[in-house]
Amino acid sequence: MIYNFICVEVTSAIVALRNEFISLKSEHNILNYDIWTESGRSRIEQQNFKKRLISYYRRKSALYVFNNKIGCMVTNQYHNKNKIIASHLWKNSLHGRGLHKFGLTLNDATSYRNGILMLKHIEEQFDVKYLCFICNPFEAERKITIKILNPVLLDVTINESDPPLTFRDINGFVLQHPAEVFPFRRILSFHALCSHKFASSKGWITENEANVFENYHALSETASIPDISTINVEIED
């Protein structure tokens, strides 16, 4: 009886969250909740937040050859700590406002899952929707891959990358993180949706490509809300 009650409660939570997420896809809500703009950048680094990301994503090298450097989760190259940015997915400046639309709380703004460790140059392009991360729910490994949307970026060399990499080189790279330790994929997925709409408006991709992504994005609960299978874990975060 208790088990059935819990199942009903979880199912209700999933349905409510899915409905909120679908509502975000309307043009009106896209405008309200698309926070990734030139003016929306957050340049203030929080050292405690960065330490949590390094710890949870296991990005500190134990190899002597890297001299305890920090690994970028996109390039998987190791750099001095000051070269790697602890990027908030949902901007720190909002103090958690708007996270309720994703079934999250104000406190989740400081969760390690609300961040990714990246080279500054990559983080800057994420902030303005020139690139995004694609969460593929149909792969057993549940990989998160990077997609470059702004074609002008493709042959640009990424600052501080060593050996040098262009944005074309990292197109399709898999985000590096331990198994079952994910950033908030529902936020990455919404960012990707906003990015595709933006790219279509700029003529970087066709309207059909944007629509194909949106349809794919809504194929299943795990496509549009990729964290839903781990809802119990998230509640404990």
C-alpha positions as CSV (number, residue, x, y, z in Angstrom):
1,M,0.0,0.0,0.0
2,I,2.8,2.4,0.9
3,Y,4.7,1.4,-2.2
4,N,1.6,2.2,-4.4
5,F,1.2,5.6,-2.6
6,I,4.9,6.4,-3.3
7,C,4.5,5.4,-7.0
8,V,1.4,7.7,-7.3
9,E,3.3,10.6,-5.7
10,V,6.3,10.2,-8.0
11,T,4.1,9.8,-11.1
12,S,2.2,13.0,-10.2
13,A,5.5,14.8,-9.7
14,I,6.7,13.6,-13.2
15,V,3.5,14.7,-14.8
16,A,3.6,18.1,-13.2
17,L,7.2,18.6,-14.1
18,R,6.6,17.5,-17.7
19,N,3.7,20.0,-18.0
20,E,5.8,22.8,-16.7
21,F,8.6,21.9,-19.1
22,I,6.2,21.8,-22.1
23,S,4.9,25.2,-21.1
24,L,8.4,26.6,-21.4
25,K,8.4,25.7,-25.1
26,S,5.8,28.4,-25.9
27,E,7.3,31.5,-27.5
28,H,6.1,33.6,-24.6
29,N,7.9,31.5,-22.0
30,I,11.0,31.1,-24.1
31,L,11.4,34.9,-24.0
32,N,10.8,34.9,-20.2
33,Y,13.1,32.1,-19.3
34,D,15.8,32.3,-22.0
35,I,18.4,33.8,-19.6
36,W,21.4,33.2,-21.9
37,T,22.2,36.6,-23.4
38,E,25.1,38.9,-23.7
39,S,23.9,40.9,-20.7
40,G,23.2,37.7,-18.8
41,R,26.8,36.7,-18.3
42,S,28.1,36.0,-14.8
43,R,31.9,36.6,-14.4
44,I,32.1,36.3,-10.6
45,E,33.7,33.0,-9.7
46,Q,32.7,31.4,-6.4
47,Q,35.6,29.5,-5.1
48,N,33.5,27.1,-2.9
49,F,31.3,26.3,-5.9
50,K,34.3,25.6,-8.0
51,K,35.8,23.3,-5.4
52,R,32.5,21.4,-5.3
53,L,32.5,21.0,-9.1
54,I,36.2,19.8,-9.1
55,S,35.4,17.3,-6.4
56,Y,32.1,15.9,-7.7
57,Y,33.2,15.7,-11.3
58,R,36.6,14.4,-10.3
59,R,38.5,16.9,-12.4
60,K,41.6,17.2,-10.3
61,S,44.4,15.2,-11.9
62,A,46.3,12.7,-9.7
63,L,49.0,12.3,-12.3
64,Y,52.3,13.9,-11.6
65,V,52.7,14.8,-15.2
66,F,49.8,17.2,-15.0
67,N,51.0,18.6,-11.6
68,N,47.5,18.5,-10.1
69,K,45.9,20.6,-12.8
70,I,42.2,20.8,-13.4
71,G,40.5,19.2,-16.4
72,C,38.1,21.0,-18.7
73,M,35.0,18.9,-19.0
74,V,34.7,19.6,-22.7
75,T,38.2,19.3,-24.1
76,N,39.5,17.0,-21.3
77,Q,42.7,18.9,-21.3
78,Y,44.3,19.8,-18.0
79,H,45.2,23.4,-17.1
80,N,46.1,25.6,-14.2
81,K,43.1,26.2,-12.0
82,N,42.7,29.8,-12.9
83,K,42.3,28.9,-16.6
84,I,39.1,26.8,-15.9
85,I,35.8,28.5,-15.3
86,A,33.2,27.1,-12.9
87,S,30.3,28.0,-15.1
88,H,26.7,28.1,-13.7
89,L,24.1,26.6,-16.1
90,W,21.3,28.6,-14.5
91,K,23.0,31.9,-13.9
92,N,24.2,32.7,-10.4
93,S,23.0,36.3,-10.7
94,L,19.3,35.0,-10.7
95,H,19.8,33.4,-7.2
96,G,17.6,30.5,-8.3
97,R,14.7,32.5,-9.6
98,G,12.9,30.5,-12.3
99,L,14.3,27.1,-11.3
100,H,10.8,26.0,-10.1
101,K,9.9,25.6,-13.8
102,F,12.3,22.7,-13.9
103,G,11.1,21.1,-10.7
104,L,14.1,22.5,-8.8
105,T,14.4,24.9,-5.8
106,L,16.3,28.1,-5.0
107,N,18.9,26.0,-3.2
108,D,19.6,24.1,-6.4
109,A,21.3,27.2,-7.8
110,T,24.4,26.3,-5.7
111,S,24.2,22.6,-6.4
112,Y,27.3,21.1,-8.2
113,R,24.8,19.9,-10.8
114,N,24.1,23.5,-11.8
115,G,27.7,23.8,-13.1
116,I,30.3,22.6,-15.6
117,L,34.0,23.2,-15.6
118,M,35.1,24.7,-18.9
119,L,37.8,26.8,-20.5
120,K,36.7,30.5,-20.4
121,H,36.5,30.8,-24.2
122,I,34.0,27.8,-24.4
123,E,32.0,29.1,-21.5
124,E,31.6,32.5,-23.2
125,Q,30.1,30.9,-26.3
126,F,27.7,28.8,-24.2
127,D,26.5,32.0,-22.4
128,V,25.4,33.6,-25.7
129,K,23.9,30.4,-27.3
130,Y,26.6,30.0,-29.9
131,L,27.0,26.4,-28.8
132,C,24.9,24.0,-26.7
133,F,25.0,20.5,-25.2
134,I,22.8,17.7,-26.5
135,C,21.4,15.1,-24.1
136,N,20.7,11.9,-26.0
137,P,18.2,9.8,-24.0
138,F,18.3,6.9,-26.5
139,E,21.9,6.0,-25.9
140,A,22.6,3.5,-23.2
141,E,25.6,5.6,-22.0
142,R,23.4,8.7,-21.8
143,K,26.2,10.8,-23.3
144,I,26.0,14.6,-23.4
145,T,27.7,16.0,-26.5
146,I,28.6,19.5,-27.6
147,K,27.1,21.1,-30.7
148,I,28.5,24.2,-32.4
149,L,25.7,26.3,-33.8
150,N,27.5,29.5,-34.9
151,P,29.4,28.6,-38.1
152,V,31.8,31.5,-37.7
153,L,33.2,29.8,-34.6
154,L,34.1,26.6,-36.3
155,D,37.7,27.5,-37.4
156,V,38.4,29.7,-34.4
157,T,41.1,28.4,-32.1
158,I,40.0,28.0,-28.5
159,N,42.0,30.3,-26.2
160,E,44.3,28.4,-23.8
161,S,43.7,25.0,-25.4
162,D,46.9,23.0,-25.4
163,P,47.5,21.5,-27.8
164,P,45.5,24.0,-29.8
165,L,41.9,23.0,-30.7
166,T,39.4,24.8,-32.9
167,F,35.6,24.8,-32.1
168,R,35.3,22.5,-35.1
169,D,37.5,20.0,-33.4
170,I,35.3,19.9,-30.3
171,N,32.0,19.7,-32.2
172,G,30.5,16.4,-31.1
173,F,32.9,15.9,-28.1
174,V,31.4,14.1,-25.2
175,L,31.1,15.9,-21.9
176,Q,33.5,14.4,-19.4
177,H,31.9,13.4,-16.0
178,P,31.8,10.3,-13.8
179,A,29.1,7.7,-14.6
180,E,25.8,8.7,-12.9
181,V,27.1,12.1,-11.8
182,F,25.4,14.5,-14.2
183,P,24.8,18.2,-14.5
184,F,21.2,19.2,-14.6
185,R,20.3,17.9,-18.0
186,R,16.8,19.5,-18.0
187,I,18.5,22.9,-17.9
188,L,21.1,21.9,-20.6
189,S,18.2,20.6,-22.7
190,F,16.2,23.8,-22.3
191,H,19.3,25.9,-23.2
192,A,19.8,23.7,-26.3
193,L,16.1,24.4,-27.3
194,C,16.7,28.2,-26.8
195,S,20.0,27.9,-28.7
196,H,18.4,26.2,-31.7
197,K,15.7,28.8,-31.9
198,F,18.3,31.5,-31.8
199,A,20.5,29.8,-34.4
200,S,17.4,29.5,-36.7
201,S,16.7,33.2,-36.3
202,K,20.3,34.0,-37.2
203,G,20.2,31.7,-40.3
204,W,22.9,29.4,-38.9
205,I,20.6,26.5,-39.2
206,T,17.4,26.0,-41.2
207,E,14.0,26.3,-39.7
208,N,13.5,22.6,-40.4
209,E,16.6,21.7,-38.5
210,A,15.3,23.7,-35.5
211,N,12.0,22.0,-35.8
212,V,13.6,18.5,-36.1
213,F,15.5,19.3,-32.8
214,E,12.3,20.5,-31.1
215,N,10.4,17.4,-32.2
216,Y,13.2,15.1,-31.1
217,H,13.4,17.1,-27.8
218,A,9.8,16.2,-27.1
219,L,9.8,12.5,-28.2
220,S,9.7,11.2,-24.7
221,E,9.8,12.2,-21.0
222,T,13.5,11.4,-21.0
223,A,14.1,13.5,-24.0
224,S,12.5,16.6,-22.8
225,I,13.2,16.1,-19.1
226,P,16.4,14.0,-19.1
227,D,16.7,13.9,-15.3
228,I,13.3,12.4,-14.7
229,S,14.7,8.8,-14.2
230,T,16.7,10.0,-11.3
231,I,14.1,12.2,-9.6
232,N,14.5,10.5,-6.2
233,V,18.3,11.2,-6.3
234,E,17.7,14.8,-7.1
235,I,15.3,15.3,-4.3
236,E,18.0,14.3,-1.9
237,D,20.6,16.7,-3.5
